[in-house]
C-alpha cells in the first residue's frame, strides 16, 4: 500500500474516494439543474467545492509521497507541450477572473525529467503566484526558453513579493507546501531554483530542467502530457485558491 511514511495514511486511496464522491456530485448537479431544482443544485455545488478544496490539499501530500517512496521516473518529454497544456487548464478555470494570464513558451523543447513531477511543480508555482497578486490588477506570466543545456521555466507575477528573510524562512520550512515540492523536483533533476523578489515588488522563480534530444519516435500525443478535465490533478489543485476566482 502506498502509505505516507510520515503519517501511515494512503493519500492515493483518499484521492480515489474523493474523486468518486465528486463524480457523483457532478452527475447529481446536472440532474438537479436539468429539473430546474436550482436551490438544491446550489447546495450540492457548495458541497462539491468543499470536496475539491480538500482534495487539492491532498494532492501535495500525494506528490511528496512520490519522492519519499522513490517513485520518480525520468524520461524524455516535450516540456513545451506539457507547459502549454497546464496553462490551458489554468486559463479555463480562471476564465472569469480579472487576473491577467500571459505565456511565452518556446515550442518543441525536449527535456529529461519525470513529466508528472514537473507538472505538479509547475502547478504549485502558478498557484503560489495566483495567491499573491491583486484580484483586479494582478498578472501571472509563464515563460519557457531553451538555454545552454537546460530549459528555463519561469513563473513571474506582479504581486506582493516578499523580503529575503521571508523567502529564506519559506524555503527552510518543511511540510507538503509548494516550496517543498519545488525543492524536491529541483534536487531530483540536479538543479537549483532561481528567485527574484522584493517586498511589494513581485515574485519570480525559474526552474532549470536538463535538455534532451528528441526521441527517435515522437508520438502524436505524448503520454507525458497531463490529463485534462474537471477531475484532473492539475484542475483540482487550483481549488487551493479562493472560490471567488475559480470556476467549478
N, C-alpha and C positions, 0 to 999 in steps of 0.2 A: 504494500500500500504506500502511496506517495504522501507520507506524512511530513508535516513541517517539523524539522528537527528541534525547533525552539519551543513548540507547544504540543506536539503529538497530534495536531489537527490535520486532516487531509483536505487542503484547500481545493483540490480538483473536484472532490465529491461535493463540497459546498457549492462550488461554481455550477456543477451539473444539476444539483437540486434546484438552485435558484433560477437557472435557465429554464428548467421545466415549468416552474411556477410562473415565470414571466411569459412564456409561450402561451400558457393557459389564460393569463391576464389579457394578453393581446387579442386572443380569439374572443374572449368574453366582451371586451370593449367594443370590438367590431360588431358583435351581435346586438349589444345594447344600443349602440348608435344607429344601427340599421333599423331597430324597432322604435327609434326616437325616444328612448329612455335615457335622456341626456344627463339627468342628475345622477343616476346610478352609474353611468359610464364615467362621469367626472370623478366620483369617489374611487372607482376602480383604477382610474388613471393615476390618481394620487397614491394609491397603494402600490401600483407598478413602479412609480417614480421612487418610492422608498426602497423597493427591492433593487432597482437599478443602482441606487446610491450605495447600498450595502455591498452589492456585487462589485462595484467599482473599487471599493476599498479592498475586497478580497483579491482583485487582480494583481496588485503589487505584492501581496503575500505569496501568490502563486509564482510570480516572476522571481522573487528571491529564492524560492524553493528550487527553481531550475538550476540556479548557481550552486546552492548548498548541496544539491543532490548530484552534481557533476553532469547535468544533462545539457550542456552547451555543445551544439553540433555545428561547427563552422562549415560553410560551403561557399561556392562562388554564386553570386546572385546579382541581378540588375538592381542596384541600390536606387537608381533614378526612378524606376517604376514603383518600387516599394514606397519611396517618399511621396511620389505623386498620389498613389492610392490612399495613403494615410491622410494626406492633406485634403483629399476629396471627401473623406469621411468627416473631417473637422468642418469643412465648408458646409456640408449638408446639414449637420447637426446645429451649426451656428448660423443658419441662413437668415434667421430673424433678428440676429444680434447686430448692434451698431459697430461692433469691433471690426476694424479693417484687417482682412487676412490677405497677405501677399506671398507669392512664391517666385523663386528664380532657380529652377532646377535644371542643371545641365543634363541632357539626355544621354542614354547608353553608357553610363558609368557602371562598371562591374567591380564588386568588392568581395573580400573574403572575410566572412564573419557568420555568426548564427543569425539568420534573417529574422527569426521570431524575436530574439533578444534585442536586435537592433530596432525592430518595430516598437517594442514596448518601451525602450529607452527614449526613442523619438517622441512617442506619445506623452511620456512623462514631462519632457522638456516643453512641449507645446502647451500642455495643461498648466504647468508652472507659469508660463508666460501669460496665458489667458486669465489666470487667477490674480495677476498682479498688474493689470492695466486698467485704465479708466473705461467704464462701460460705454461712454459716448465717444471718446476721442482716442481710444486705445488702438494700437496697431501691433500685429504679430507678423513677422516675416520669416519664412523658411528659405534658406539658400543651400544649394549643393553644388560644389565645384570640384573638379579633378585637379589636384595639386601634384607635386613631385612625390610619387609613391603612395599617396593616400587621397581618399575622398574627404573633403572638408564639409561637414554638415553643420550649419549654424541656425540657431533659433534666436531671433532678435526681437525685442519689444521696446516700446517707448514708455514703459510703466514706472513703477515706484523705485525699482532698483534696490540696492542695499549697500551698507558700508562693508569695508573689507573684513571687519570683525564679525559682522553678521554672516557674511559668506563663509568665513572660516568656521564659525560655530555650526552652520548648516552642514558643511562638508564633514565635520568631525562627528556629527551625530550618528546614532545607529537607529535601525528600525526599517520598516518597509516604506520608506518615503522615496520621492522621485530622485533625490540626490544619491541615495543608496543604490538604486537601480543604475543610475548613470555611472557611478564609480565602479560597480561590478562589471558593467559592459566594457568600459574602457580598459579595465585590468585584463579582461578576457582577450581583447584584441591587441594588448601591449602598447596602449597609448594613454595619454592623459588629457582630460578636458581643458579647454582654454576659456577663461572667463573675462568679461569686461563689464564692469558695473560701478556705478556711483549712486549714492542715495538721491532719489528723485531724478536720476539721470538715465533710466532704462537699464536693461539687462541683456547680455549676450553670452551665449555659450556655444562653443564649437567642439564637435566631436570628430576625431580623426579615425577613419576606417581604412585599413590597408586595401590598396587597389589590387585587382587580379585581372588577368587576361580573360576575355570572354570564353565561355566553354565552347568546345567543338560543335556541339549540337545545342542550339538555342530553341527552347520550347516556345510555342506561340503565346502561351501564358504561363509564366514561371510558377512553379509550385511554391516559391518563396513569397509570392505576393500575398498580402494579408486578406483573409476572408472579410468580406464587407457585409452589410446588413445590420438590422436593428440590434441583434444579439451578438455581433462580432465583438471580440475582446476590446478592440480599439474604439468602437462606438460606445461600449459600456463604460470605458474608462472616463469618457467625457462627463459622466454624471457625477464626477467629483466636483464639478463646477456648480454654481448656484443654479437652481431650477429655472430662474428667470431668463437665462441666456442659452439654455439647451432645450431643443425640441424633443419631445418624447414620441 
